[in-house]
């Protein structure tokens, strides 16, 4: 029997279950970054920071695909490469007129080499291309800073 994807309570329950599945595999991902969206066909999209990890009919197959994807995933980027990208952004930011509080930026790698830059655990930009990520990060952070003024 198919669970109606339009039922908010059902989707919230599914998100809670998905968060419980993801946390042991990736404790670095904040619970609020794990969501389930419904598409126009009634399929559920399991997302981490808005990046789709699985698109399935509601049910266990959704959780299983996300678990398989995360448990068989191996990072493309080394820890020092991630640190170098963050350092580069921290060097560029002041020259672009951005004020970034210390410790507020994180760069998280998801399956398929997708890098997600977060500011206080809120996604700023996601990309498979590190250079694109850096340039978009400056644009997005500047827009956010300007709108906050």
Backbone as CSV, one residue per row, in Angstrom:
resi,resn,N_x,N_y,N_z,CA_x,CA_y,CA_z,C_x,C_y,C_z
1,UNK,0.834,-1.174,0.000,0.000,0.000,0.000,0.886,1.247,0.000
2,UNK,0.560,2.189,-0.827,1.338,3.404,-0.971,0.950,4.431,0.097
3,UNK,1.947,5.032,0.717,1.718,6.071,1.721,1.513,7.381,0.973
4,UNK,0.439,8.111,1.250,0.230,9.372,0.532,1.319,10.387,0.853
5,UNK,2.071,10.835,-0.160,3.179,11.755,0.088,2.730,13.150,0.482
6,UNK,1.462,13.467,0.344,1.005,14.803,0.689,0.728,14.940,2.177
7,UNK,0.738,13.852,2.911,0.469,13.910,4.347,1.705,14.434,5.059
8,UNK,1.605,15.631,5.599,2.755,16.283,6.243,3.288,15.442,7.398
9,UNK,2.409,14.919,8.213,2.847,14.127,9.358,3.641,12.905,8.892
10,UNK,3.192,12.277,7.825,3.883,11.111,7.299,5.275,11.495,6.792
11,UNK,5.364,12.613,6.087,6.651,13.048,5.578,7.579,13.431,6.726
12,UNK,7.064,14.083,7.746,7.891,14.436,8.904,8.388,13.181,9.621
13,UNK,7.534,12.175,9.712,7.943,10.903,10.313,9.040,10.254,9.473
14,UNK,8.863,10.308,8.154,9.871,9.745,7.248,11.190,10.494,7.367
15,UNK,11.140,11.812,7.501,12.372,12.594,7.684,13.079,12.202,8.970
16,UNK,12.314,12.016,10.031,12.913,11.606,11.309,13.592,10.246,11.166
17,UNK,12.935,9.337,10.464,13.512,8.007,10.234,14.783,8.130,9.391
18,UNK,14.737,8.952,8.347,15.907,9.147,7.486,17.071,9.750,8.268
19,UNK,16.775,10.690,9.137,17.831,11.287,9.967,18.473,10.241,10.871
20,UNK,17.647,9.344,11.400,18.167,8.272,12.260,19.037,7.309,11.460
21,UNK,18.723,7.129,10.193,19.502,6.243,9.317,20.834,6.894,8.948
22,UNK,20.805,8.195,8.658,21.998,8.900,8.178,22.992,9.185,9.304
23,UNK,22.503,9.540,10.479,23.400,9.989,11.562,24.539,9.022,11.886
24,UNK,24.298,7.712,12.034,25.435,6.833,12.337,26.478,6.771,11.210
25,UNK,26.022,6.983,9.965,26.934,6.928,8.831,27.677,8.240,8.618
26,UNK,26.996,9.356,8.889,27.586,10.679,8.680,27.201,11.620,9.814
27,UNK,27.838,11.468,10.981,27.511,12.339,12.114,27.873,13.809,11.869
28,UNK,28.651,14.086,10.827,29.028,15.467,10.507,27.911,16.242,9.815
29,UNK,26.853,15.561,9.417,25.741,16.215,8.730,24.669,16.568,9.759
30,UNK,24.356,17.858,9.889,23.320,18.252,10.857,21.961,17.661,10.488
31,UNK,21.186,17.303,11.482,19.879,16.674,11.252,18.979,17.547,10.383
32,UNK,19.023,18.853,10.580,18.175,19.749,9.807,18.507,19.795,8.329
33,UNK,19.674,19.287,7.954,20.077,19.280,6.548,19.478,18.101,5.788
34,UNK,18.850,17.193,6.505,18.298,15.976,5.899,16.790,16.160,5.766
35,UNK,16.324,16.208,4.525,14.905,16.463,4.274,14.358,15.498,3.233
36,UNK,13.040,15.456,3.174,12.341,14.705,2.128,11.377,15.672,1.459
37,UNK,11.495,15.773,0.158,10.593,16.607,-0.642,9.747,15.694,-1.520
38,UNK,8.601,16.186,-1.929,7.709,15.422,-2.793,7.710,16.066,-4.172
39,UNK,7.876,15.244,-5.218,7.822,15.817,-6.563,6.401,15.732,-7.123
40,UNK,6.229,16.239,-8.328,4.896,16.315,-8.936,4.297,14.947,-9.244
41,UNK,5.114,13.899,-9.277,4.610,12.542,-9.546,4.306,11.780,-8.271
42,UNK,4.538,12.424,-7.129,4.281,11.754,-5.856,5.475,10.970,-5.334
43,UNK,6.623,11.087,-5.999,7.830,10.421,-5.525,8.467,11.268,-4.431
44,UNK,9.183,10.607,-3.546,9.886,11.304,-2.474,11.344,11.446,-2.844
45,UNK,11.879,12.625,-2.606,13.276,12.918,-2.858,13.975,13.098,-1.515
46,UNK,14.853,12.154,-1.178,15.655,12.266,0.043,16.830,13.176,-0.280
47,UNK,16.961,14.258,0.490,17.978,15.257,0.210,18.838,15.555,1.431
48,UNK,20.095,15.839,1.151,21.014,16.320,2.176,21.520,17.664,1.690
49,UNK,21.247,18.708,2.458,21.563,20.073,2.058,20.965,20.399,0.690
50,UNK,19.814,19.855,0.382,19.154,20.128,-0.889,19.694,19.335,-2.062
51,UNK,20.687,18.478,-1.831,21.259,17.650,-2.889,20.593,16.282,-2.822
52,UNK,19.930,15.898,-3.912,19.177,14.650,-3.926,20.082,13.431,-3.784
53,UNK,19.687,12.545,-2.873,20.413,11.302,-2.639,19.630,10.095,-3.144
54,UNK,18.305,10.237,-3.208,17.447,9.149,-3.656,16.107,9.718,-4.087
55,UNK,15.527,9.129,-5.129,14.188,9.487,-5.587,13.414,8.194,-5.727
56,UNK,12.444,7.988,-4.838,11.727,6.715,-4.763,10.275,6.956,-4.395
57,UNK,9.492,5.912,-4.559,8.167,5.911,-3.953,8.377,5.831,-2.449
58,UNK,7.453,6.384,-1.666,7.625,6.329,-0.206,7.778,4.895,0.281
59,UNK,8.698,4.699,1.202,8.886,3.376,1.786,10.332,3.074,2.092
60,UNK,10.571,1.832,2.483,11.899,1.394,2.914,12.956,1.516,1.831
61,UNK,12.572,1.400,0.554,13.577,1.472,-0.510,14.277,2.830,-0.529
62,UNK,13.564,3.868,-0.127,14.163,5.203,-0.049,15.294,5.215,0.975
63,UNK,15.004,4.711,2.168,16.019,4.681,3.228,17.182,3.775,2.829
64,UNK,16.855,2.634,2.228,17.884,1.663,1.850,18.841,2.250,0.819
65,UNK,18.296,2.974,-0.159,19.158,3.573,-1.182,20.090,4.620,-0.566
66,UNK,19.568,5.434,0.341,20.410,6.433,0.998,21.478,5.744,1.846
67,UNK,21.078,4.717,2.598,22.055,3.963,3.415,23.136,3.352,2.539
68,UNK,22.741,2.711,1.440,23.715,2.099,0.534,24.658,3.150,-0.034
69,UNK,24.092,4.252,-0.436,24.883,5.320,-1.036,25.922,5.863,-0.053
70,UNK,25.506,6.088,1.193,26.426,6.641,2.189,27.404,5.605,2.725
71,UNK,26.974,4.370,2.873,27.868,3.357,3.446,28.922,2.877,2.447
72,UNK,28.662,3.010,1.151,29.633,2.595,0.135,30.403,3.771,-0.453
73,UNK,30.148,4.946,0.085,30.774,6.160,-0.421,32.179,6.306,0.127
74,UNK,33.088,6.734,-0.751,34.458,7.043,-0.342,34.763,8.466,-0.811
75,UNK,35.261,9.292,0.067,35.536,10.688,-0.316,36.512,10.779,-1.479
76,UNK,36.280,11.748,-2.327,37.185,12.028,-3.433,38.304,12.947,-2.951
77,UNK,37.928,13.880,-2.067,38.867,14.886,-1.588,39.482,14.468,-0.256
78,UNK,40.776,14.702,-0.146,41.485,14.447,1.101,41.147,15.573,2.089
79,UNK,41.365,15.304,3.360,41.087,16.296,4.405,41.861,17.589,4.161
80,UNK,43.130,17.471,3.755,43.931,18.675,3.531,43.464,19.467,2.308
81,UNK,42.845,18.801,1.329,42.305,19.508,0.170,41.058,20.315,0.562
82,UNK,40.225,19.727,1.412,39.042,20.435,1.925,39.496,21.652,2.737
83,UNK,40.511,21.439,3.577,41.042,22.542,4.398,41.620,23.645,3.508
84,UNK,42.289,23.262,2.412,42.866,24.255,1.497,41.772,25.079,0.814
85,UNK,40.675,24.443,0.450,39.560,25.181,-0.157,38.966,26.184,0.833
86,UNK,38.797,25.756,2.077,38.268,26.670,3.095,39.239,27.824,3.347
87,UNK,40.516,27.520,3.400,41.528,28.558,3.606,41.500,29.553,2.452
88,UNK,41.377,29.048,1.231,41.307,29.919,0.059,40.113,30.855,0.164
89,UNK,38.970,30.313,0.553,37.772,31.144,0.699,37.967,32.194,1.795
90,UNK,38.612,31.806,2.871,38.857,32.757,3.961,39.813,33.872,3.543
91,UNK,40.700,33.591,2.589,41.619,34.604,2.068,40.885,35.526,1.098
92,UNK,40.039,34.941,0.252,39.307,35.701,-0.762,38.222,36.579,-0.141
93,UNK,37.539,36.068,0.861,36.364,36.734,1.434,36.600,38.191,1.836
94,UNK,37.619,38.500,2.628,37.818,39.906,3.026,38.097,40.825,1.824
95,UNK,38.787,40.286,0.819,39.084,41.085,-0.369,37.816,41.357,-1.176
96,UNK,36.806,40.495,-1.001,35.517,40.681,-1.666,34.536,41.444,-0.780
97,UNK,35.017,41.938,0.371,34.177,42.717,1.268,33.266,41.878,2.140
98,UNK,33.637,40.630,2.359,32.816,39.732,3.171,33.392,39.588,4.573
99,UNK,32.511,39.638,5.542,32.906,39.387,6.928,32.352,38.025,7.327
100,UNK,33.239,37.077,7.529,32.819,35.715,7.890,33.323,35.422,9.297
101,UNK,32.398,35.173,10.223,32.820,34.868,11.595,33.677,33.600,11.650
102,UNK,34.709,33.604,12.486,35.570,32.420,12.613,34.758,31.178,13.007
103,UNK,35.063,30.073,12.384,34.428,28.800,12.715,33.030,28.615,12.160
104,UNK,32.539,29.577,11.379,31.166,29.480,10.887,31.053,28.731,9.560
105,UNK,32.158,28.608,8.840,32.140,27.911,7.552,32.529,26.453,7.701
106,UNK,31.815,25.594,6.971,32.172,24.176,6.878,32.041,23.764,5.430
107,UNK,32.867,22.839,5.031,32.796,22.278,3.691,32.607,20.778,3.857
108,UNK,31.476,20.288,3.387,31.119,18.882,3.567,31.029,18.225,2.198
109,UNK,31.650,17.060,2.070,31.575,16.311,0.818,30.469,15.267,0.918
110,UNK,29.643,15.227,-0.114,28.572,14.234,-0.230,28.947,13.244,-1.328
111,UNK,28.209,12.148,-1.444,28.487,11.204,-2.533,28.494,11.894,-3.896
112,UNK,29.225,11.300,-4.806,29.404,11.797,-6.173,30.271,13.054,-6.215
113,UNK,31.035,13.294,-5.153,31.963,14.415,-5.147,31.314,15.781,-5.039
114,UNK,30.094,15.838,-4.548,29.416,17.119,-4.374,29.911,17.755,-3.080
115,UNK,30.424,18.970,-3.209,30.879,19.726,-2.053,29.787,20.718,-1.665
116,UNK,29.495,20.789,-0.377,28.489,21.723,0.128,29.176,22.643,1.129
117,UNK,29.109,23.935,0.834,29.637,24.932,1.761,28.487,25.410,2.630
118,UNK,28.693,25.376,3.942,27.667,25.854,4.865,28.215,27.010,5.692
119,UNK,27.309,27.882,6.072,27.604,28.980,6.982,26.669,28.784,8.166
120,UNK,27.237,28.459,9.318,26.446,28.138,10.511,25.431,27.020,10.224
121,UNK,25.890,25.987,9.542,25.112,24.791,9.189,23.971,25.054,8.206
122,UNK,23.947,26.217,7.586,22.964,26.524,6.550,23.694,26.471,5.206
123,UNK,23.192,25.681,4.248,23.904,25.573,2.976,23.952,26.900,2.228
124,UNK,25.120,27.199,1.696,25.332,28.415,0.917,25.377,28.060,-0.560
125,UNK,26.137,27.031,-0.886,26.285,26.609,-2.271,26.756,25.157,-2.302
126,UNK,26.352,24.443,-3.348,26.804,23.060,-3.558,27.289,22.941,-4.997
127,UNK,28.374,22.208,-5.192,28.916,22.032,-6.533,29.856,20.828,-6.563
128,UNK,29.975,20.250,-7.752,30.948,19.175,-7.967,32.306,19.746,-8.356
129,UNK,32.330,21.030,-8.694,33.543,21.695,-9.151,34.029,22.663,-8.073
130,UNK,35.198,22.405,-7.490,35.695,23.265,-6.408,35.851,24.738,-6.796
131,UNK,36.289,25.026,-8.022,36.444,26.423,-8.433,35.087,27.108,-8.562
132,UNK,34.128,26.395,-9.113,32.771,26.934,-9.208,32.205,27.174,-7.811
133,UNK,32.471,26.247,-6.915,31.999,26.380,-5.540,32.552,27.653,-4.913
134,UNK,33.842,27.912,-5.081,34.454,29.105,-4.496,33.859,30.389,-5.078
135,UNK,33.714,30.446,-6.396,33.181,31.675,-7.000,31.719,31.881,-6.615
136,UNK,30.917,30.821,-6.620,29.515,30.932,-6.236,29.376,31.264,-4.749
137,UNK,30.292,30.753,-3.948,30.256,31.040,-2.514,30.421,32.533,-2.269
138,UNK,31.364,33.160,-2.968,31.577,34.602,-2.805,30.323,35.362,-3.230
139,UNK,29.736,34.984,-4.363,28.528,35.661,-4.856,27.378,35.470,-3.871
140,UNK,27.153,34.243,-3.418,26.034,33.951,-2.504,26.222,34.603,-1.144
141,UNK,27.444,34.545,-0.621,27.706,35.165,0.684,27.562,36.688,0.614
142,UNK,28.017,37.275,-0.495,27.884,38.725,-0.653,26.405,39.109,-0.741
143,UNK,25.608,38.344,-1.492,24.176,38.624,-1.610,23.476,38.500,-0.251
144,UNK,23.847,37.485,0.506,23.249,37.292,1.835,23.636,38.430,2.771
145,UNK,24.890,38.839,2.699,25.373,39.932,3.548,24.685,41.243,3.155
146,UNK,24.527,41.499,1.862,23.877,42.726,1.404,22.400,42.763,1.802
147,UNK,21.727,41.614,1.745,20.299,41.587,2.100,20.099,41.719,3.613
148,UNK,21.122,41.382,4.381,21.037,41.502,5.838,21.227,42.947,6.303
149,UNK,21.730,43.787,5.429,21.986,45.197,5.796,20.739,46.019,5.770
